[in-house]
């Protein structure tokens, strides 16, 4: 389960990281888009408001133009016209918060319909919350032929201070500054609506992205679960086959040992028993005949001891543990030649600690199995066993001059499976070894079995000396 979890984690983490990067990128792009749209919206709204203010001022000037034109030098007529102009301007409105105001060029309030208490007072040094001298700025704009000024001012309908933009012009006849303005609080509403719309769209995109991510996670989990189920089923099947094969191998080995005991030791001991019994009866009649028969019984016991040693060597050769692989192969060749009568030549180099003890055991068992196959199937007369070594590992080669087999490796021929070669493959698989079996190519009859065993992994000890990962004697 830990491996499956790591596979799932390695599959999901890149997707999650990609999703996070996409999320961050989309969010940043959305923020940039909002800021650009807000700036464009503000610029457009301000431009529209400025145009409106210019139109309103033009309307106001058109309304008072007749009165300004009819002013003469008659005493009192200018004052009357000025009062009429102030009434007209005070009555001109274009919204709840849209009105006109009049100041003289020194900053004294002449007319203010929404804040009449300002009239007559000088507001030249008044500042808004941002420190803008708004009256001075308006007067300067009027003196320059008309201009816009942005500042903070109290909104009549709400009583709260809001951003305001005003347009002011100068009336030369009275030396007045006439102005009007609009509040930009509606921009805040438009910006808020714009941000809400963009955030809603981005949220929808994120929902789609997370749904895709969830679908990917579910798909990956389902795929890994299916893969794990198939691998588990395959592993269980392979394990059952391996178990059955192990049972078969054990039964085969037990049968072989049983045959050796029954056909060899058992018969020898029975023969020794009868000879000893015969020697016992003869000793009473003729000591010479009794001693001769007794000597034959001792010989039978020596044969039994030799047979026990042979069976023991087949089960676990003592030479392999005490003297090493080279000596064990030479001893195996001698026993094989003695038991079969085949001429057996063994050529070995000491492998020392180049390979582990488990690898040596595997090579010895492969050699045993190969010689057994030669005895049973090859119909050979001569056998050669060569053990070589180099820096990369150990090579075991076994030649015979028998009837030969097909070219290729055991894995490519089903007809080789019954000859114990499957066991050789499985022994080598644990060490990444290689098994090659082919017909001899030197013009002679027979087969070549070649085993390539890689060198054992080495590790550094605290003293700095490299030793095999598996201890060897």
C-alpha positions in Angstrom: 0.0 0.0 0.0 2.9 2.3 0.7 4.1 1.9 -2.9 0.6 2.5 -4.3 0.4 5.6 -2.1 3.7 6.9 -3.5 2.6 6.2 -7.1 -0.7 8.1 -6.4 1.2 10.9 -4.8 3.7 11.2 -7.6 0.7 11.2 -10.1 -1.3 13.8 -8.2 1.4 16.2 -7.0 2.4 17.4 -10.5 -1.3 17.9 -11.4 -1.8 19.8 -8.1 1.2 22.0 -8.7 0.1 22.7 -12.3 -3.3 23.6 -11.0 -1.9 25.9 -8.3 0.3 27.7 -10.9 -2.7 28.0 -13.2 -4.8 29.4 -10.4 -2.2 31.9 -9.4 -1.7 33.0 -13.1 -5.5 33.3 -13.7 -5.9 35.3 -10.4 -3.1 37.7 -11.3 -4.3 38.1 -14.8 -7.8 38.8 -13.5 -6.5 41.4 -11.0 -4.5 43.1 -13.8 -7.6 43.0 -16.1 -9.7 44.6 -13.3 -7.2 47.3 -12.7 -7.0 48.1 -16.4 -10.7 48.1 -16.8 -11.1 50.3 -13.6 -8.6 52.8 -14.9 -10.3 52.8 -18.3 -13.7 53.1 -16.7 -12.6 56.0 -14.5 -11.0 57.8 -17.4 -14.2 57.4 -19.5 -16.5 58.5 -16.7 -14.3 61.5 -15.8 -14.2 62.5 -19.5 -18.0 62.2 -19.7 -18.4 64.2 -16.5 -16.0 66.9 -17.8 -18.0 67.2 -21.0 -21.2 67.5 -19.0 -19.7 70.2 -16.8 -18.7 72.2 -19.8 -22.2 71.9 -21.2 -23.7 73.0 -17.9 -21.4 76.0 -17.8 -22.3 76.9 -21.4 -26.0 76.6 -20.4 -25.5 78.8 -17.4 -23.5 81.5 -19.3 -26.2 81.4 -22.0 -28.9 82.0 -19.4 -27.2 85.1 -17.9 -25.8 86.5 -21.2 -28.8 88.8 -21.8 -28.5 90.3 -18.4 -24.8 90.8 -18.7 -25.2 92.5 -22.1 -27.8 95.0 -21.0 -25.7 96.3 -18.1 -24.9 100.0 -18.6 -23.2 102.6 -16.5 -26.5 103.8 -15.0 -26.0 103.8 -11.2 -27.7 100.9 -9.5 -28.4 99.0 -12.7 -25.3 96.8 -12.4 -26.2 95.8 -8.9 -29.7 94.9 -9.9 -28.5 92.8 -12.8 -26.0 91.1 -10.5 -28.8 90.1 -8.1 -30.9 88.8 -10.9 -28.0 86.8 -12.2 -27.4 85.2 -8.8 -31.1 84.2 -8.5 -31.0 82.6 -12.0 -27.8 80.7 -11.2 -29.1 79.6 -7.8 -32.2 78.2 -9.5 -30.2 76.3 -12.1 -29.8 72.6 -11.0 -29.2 69.4 -13.0 -29.4 66.8 -10.2 -29.9 66.5 -6.5 -26.3 67.4 -5.9 -25.8 69.5 -9.1 -25.7 73.3 -8.5 -23.7 76.4 -9.5 -21.6 78.5 -7.1 -20.0 82.0 -7.5 -16.9 83.5 -5.9 -15.1 86.7 -6.6 -11.5 86.5 -7.7 -10.3 87.1 -4.1 -12.0 84.0 -2.7 -15.2 85.6 -1.2 -18.4 83.6 -1.7 -20.9 85.5 -3.8 -23.6 82.8 -4.2 -23.9 79.2 -2.9 -27.4 77.7 -3.0 -26.6 74.6 -1.0 -24.5 76.3 1.7 -25.8 79.9 2.0 -23.9 80.4 5.2 -20.7 80.6 3.2 -21.9 83.8 1.3 -20.0 86.9 2.2 -17.1 85.0 3.8 -13.7 84.7 2.3 -12.6 81.1 1.7 -9.3 81.7 -0.1 -7.3 79.5 2.3 -9.8 76.7 2.7 -8.4 73.2 2.1 -10.0 69.8 1.6 -8.9 66.5 3.3 -6.1 66.1 0.8 -4.7 69.6 1.4 -5.9 71.0 -1.9 -6.5 74.8 -1.8 -9.7 74.3 -3.8 -10.8 78.0 -4.1 -7.4 79.1 -5.2 -7.3 76.2 -7.7 -10.7 77.2 -9.1 -9.8 80.9 -9.3 -6.6 80.0 -11.1 -8.5 77.7 -13.6 -11.0 80.5 -14.3 -8.3 83.0 -14.9 -6.8 80.7 -17.5 -9.9 80.7 -19.5 -11.7 77.8 -17.7 -10.5 74.5 -16.3 -11.2 71.5 -14.1 -10.3 71.0 -10.4 -10.7 67.7 -8.5 -11.1 67.9 -4.7 -12.9 66.5 -1.7 -16.2 68.2 -0.8 -19.3 67.5 1.3 -22.1 66.0 -0.7 -25.4 67.8 0.1 -27.8 64.8 -0.1 -25.7 62.5 2.1 -23.6 64.9 4.2 -20.5 62.8 3.5 -17.3 64.0 1.9 -16.8 62.6 -1.6 -14.6 63.2 -4.5 -15.8 66.1 -6.7 -14.7 67.5 -10.0 -15.6 71.1 -10.8 -15.3 73.4 -13.9 -14.8 77.1 -13.4 -14.9 80.2 -15.7 -14.5 83.9 -15.2 -17.2 86.5 -15.9 -15.1 89.6 -16.6 -18.0 92.1 -16.2 -18.4 91.3 -12.5 -14.9 89.9 -11.9 -16.6 86.7 -10.8 -15.6 83.0 -10.9 -18.6 80.9 -11.8 -18.3 77.1 -11.3 -20.3 73.9 -11.0 -19.3 70.3 -10.3 -20.4 66.7 -10.1 -19.6 64.1 -7.5 -17.8 60.9 -8.6 -19.3 58.6 -6.1 -21.1 56.7 -8.9 -17.6 55.6 -10.1 -17.3 53.7 -6.9 -20.5 51.8 -7.7 -19.5 51.1 -11.2 -16.0 49.9 -10.1 -17.6 47.7 -7.4 -20.0 46.2 -10.0 -17.1 45.6 -12.4 -15.0 43.9 -9.7 -18.0 41.7 -8.7 -18.6 40.7 -12.3 -14.9 39.8 -12.8 -14.7 37.9 -9.5 -17.8 36.0 -10.4 -16.3 35.0 -13.8 -13.0 34.1 -12.2 -14.8 32.0 -9.5 -16.6 30.2 -12.3 -13.2 29.5 -14.0 -11.8 28.2 -10.7 -14.8 25.9 -10.2 -14.2 24.4 -13.7 -10.5 24.0 -12.9 -11.1 22.3 -9.6 -13.7 20.0 -11.2 -11.1 19.1 -13.8 -8.6 18.5 -11.0 -11.1 16.3 -9.0 -11.9 14.4 -12.2 -8.1 13.8 -12.8 -7.6 12.7 -9.2 -10.6 10.3 -9.3 -9.4 9.0 -12.7 -5.8 8.5 -11.4 -7.0 6.8 -8.3 -9.3 4.5 -10.2 -6.5 3.7 -12.7 -4.0 2.9 -9.9 -6.7 0.8 -8.0 -7.4 -1.1 -11.2 -3.7 -1.5 -11.8 -3.1 -2.6 -8.2 -5.9 -5.1 -8.5 -4.5 -6.6 -11.7 -1.0 -6.7 -10.2 -2.3 -8.3 -7.0 -4.2 -10.9 -9.0 -1.2 -11.5 -11.2 1.1 -11.7 -8.1 -1.3 -14.1 -6.4 -1.4 -16.3 -9.5 2.4 -16.3 -9.8 2.7 -17.0 -6.1 0.4 -20.0 -6.4 2.3 -21.3 -9.3 5.6 -20.7 -7.5 4.3 -22.5 -4.4 3.1 -25.4 -6.5 6.4 -25.5 -8.2 8.2 -25.4 -4.9 6.2 -28.3 -3.7 7.0 -30.2 -6.9 10.7 -29.5 -6.5 10.6 -30.5 -2.8 8.8 -33.7 -3.7 11.2 -34.4 -6.5 14.2 -33.8 -4.2 12.6 -36.1 -1.6 12.0 -38.7 -4.2 15.6 -38.5 -5.3 16.9 -38.8 -1.8 14.5 -41.6 -1.1 15.7 -43.5 -4.2 19.3 -42.9 -3.2 18.6 -44.2 0.3 16.5 -47.2 -0.9 18.6 -48.2 -3.9 22.0 -47.4 -2.3 22.3 -47.2 1.4 19.4 -49.5 2.3 20.6 -52.3 0.0 24.2 -51.9 1.1 23.2 -52.1 4.8 20.9 -55.1 4.2 23.8 -56.8 2.4 26.2 -55.9 5.3 23.7 -57.3 7.8 23.5 -60.6 6.0 27.3 -60.8 5.7 27.8 -60.0 9.3 25.2 -62.6 10.3 26.9 -65.1 8.0 30.3 -64.2 9.5 28.9 -64.8 13.0 27.7 -68.3 12.1 31.0 -69.2 10.3 33.2 -68.0 13.1 31.9 -70.8 15.2 32.8 -73.4 12.6 35.8 -72.0 10.8 37.5 -68.8 12.1 39.3 -68.2 8.7 36.1 -68.4 6.7 34.3 -66.2 9.4 37.0 -63.5 9.3 36.9 -63.4 5.4 33.1 -63.0 5.5 33.4 -60.4 8.3 35.8 -58.4 6.1 33.2 -58.4 3.4 30.7 -57.0 5.8 33.1 -54.2 6.8 33.5 -53.4 3.1 29.8 -53.1 2.7 29.7 -50.7 5.7 32.4 -48.6 4.0 30.3 -48.4 0.9 27.3 -47.2 3.0 29.5 -44.5 4.6 30.7 -43.4 1.1 27.1 -43.3 -0.2 26.0 -41.2 2.8 28.8 -38.8 2.1 27.8 -38.6 -1.6 24.2 -37.9 -0.7 25.3 -35.3 1.9 27.6 -33.6 -0.7 24.7 -33.5 -3.2 22.4 -31.8 -0.6 25.0 -29.3 0.6 28.7 -29.7 -0.4 31.0 -29.1 2.5 33.8 -28.0 0.1 31.7 -25.0 -1.0 31.6 -23.6 2.5 35.1 -24.6 3.5 37.2 -24.3 0.3 35.2 -22.1 -2.0 33.4 -22.4 -5.3 36.5 -23.5 -7.4 37.3 -26.4 -5.1 33.6 -27.4 -4.9 33.3 -27.5 -8.7 36.5 -29.7 -9.0 35.1 -32.1 -6.4 31.7 -32.1 -8.2 33.5 -33.0 -11.5 35.4 -35.8 -9.9 32.3 -37.3 -8.4 30.4 -36.9 -11.7 33.2 -38.7 -13.6 33.4 -41.4 -11.0 29.6 -42.0 -11.1 29.0 -41.7 -14.8 32.3 -42.8 -16.4 32.3 -39.7 -18.6 35.6 -37.9 -19.1 35.2 -34.7 -17.1 37.7 -31.9 -17.2 37.3 -29.0 -14.7 39.2 -25.7 -15.1 38.6 -23.0 -12.4 39.9 -19.7 -11.2 39.4 -18.7 -7.6 36.6 -16.1 -7.3 37.3 -15.2 -3.7 35.0 -12.3 -2.6 34.1 -11.1 -6.1 30.6 -12.7 -5.7 28.6 -13.4 -2.6 28.1 -16.8 -0.9 24.6 -16.9 -2.2 25.8 -16.4 -5.7 28.4 -19.1 -5.3 25.7 -21.5 -4.1 23.5 -20.6 -7.1 26.4 -21.3 -9.5 27.2 -24.6 -7.8 23.5 -25.7 -8.1 23.4 -24.7 -11.7 26.5 -26.7 -12.4 24.9 -29.7 -10.6 21.7 -29.3 -12.6 23.6 -29.0 -15.9 25.6 -32.2 -15.2 22.5 -34.0 -14.2 20.9 -32.9 -17.6 24.0 -34.1 -19.4 23.9 -37.5 -17.7 20.1 -38.0 -18.4 19.7 -36.4 -21.9 22.9 -35.6 -23.7 24.4 -39.1 -24.5 27.8 -37.4 -24.2 31.3 -38.9 -23.7 33.2 -35.8 -22.6 32.3 -32.9 -20.4 34.3 -29.7 -19.7 33.6 -27.2 -16.9 35.3 -23.8 -16.9 35.0 -21.1 -14.3 36.5 -17.7 -15.2 36.4 -14.3 -13.6 37.0 -10.6 -14.5 36.3 -7.3 -12.9 32.6 -7.4 -13.9 31.8 -10.8 -12.5 32.1 -14.6 -12.9 31.5 -16.7 -16.0 30.6 -20.5 -15.7 30.7 -22.5 -19.0 29.9 -26.2 -19.3 30.6 -28.1 -22.6 29.5 -31.5 -23.7 29.8 -33.5 -26.9 26.4 -35.0 -26.8 23.4 -34.8 -29.2 22.9 -31.1 -28.7 19.8 -28.9 -28.5 18.3 -26.0 -30.4 20.0 -22.7 -30.5 18.9 -19.8 -28.3 18.1 -19.2 -24.6 15.9 -21.3 -22.5 13.2 -18.7 -22.5 12.7 -19.1 -26.2 12.2 -22.9 -26.2 9.4 -24.6 -24.5 11.0 -28.0 -25.1 13.7 -27.2 -22.6 11.4 -26.5 -19.7 11.4 -30.1 -18.5 15.2 -30.2 -18.2 15.6 -28.2 -15.0 16.6 -25.0 -16.9 13.7 -23.1 -15.4 15.3 -23.6 -12.0 18.5 -22.2 -13.4 16.8 -19.1 -14.7 15.0 -18.5 -11.4 18.3 -18.9 -9.4 20.0 -16.3 -11.7 17.0 -13.9 -11.7 17.7 -13.1 -8.0 21.2 -11.8 -8.9 20.5 -10.3 -12.4 22.5 -13.1 -13.9 22.3 -14.3 -17.5 21.9 -17.9 -18.9 22.7 -18.8 -22.5 22.3 -22.3 -23.9 23.3 -23.0 -27.5 24.7 -25.6 -29.9 28.4 -25.7 -30.2 29.6 -23.7 -33.2 33.1 -25.2 -33.5 32.0 -28.0 -35.8 31.7 -30.5 -32.9 28.6 -32.1 -31.5 27.3 -31.0 -28.2 25.9 -28.1 -26.2 27.4 -25.0 -24.5 25.8 -23.7 -21.3 27.0 -20.3 -20.3 26.2 -18.5 -17.1 27.2 -14.8 -16.5 27.0 -13.8 -12.8 27.6 -10.1 -12.1 29.9 -9.1 -9.3 28.3 -8.6 -5.9 27.5 -5.1 -4.8 30.2 -3.7 -2.6 30.0 -1.3 0.3 32.5 0.8 2.3 33.2 -0.3 5.8 34.1 2.2 8.6 37.7 1.3 8.0 37.4 2.4 4.4 37.8 -1.2 2.9 35.3 -2.4 0.4 33.6 -5.7 1.1 30.7 -7.7 -0.5 27.3 -6.7 0.7 26.7 -10.4 1.6 29.4 -11.9 3.9 31.4 -14.7 2.5 33.7 -17.2 4.4 
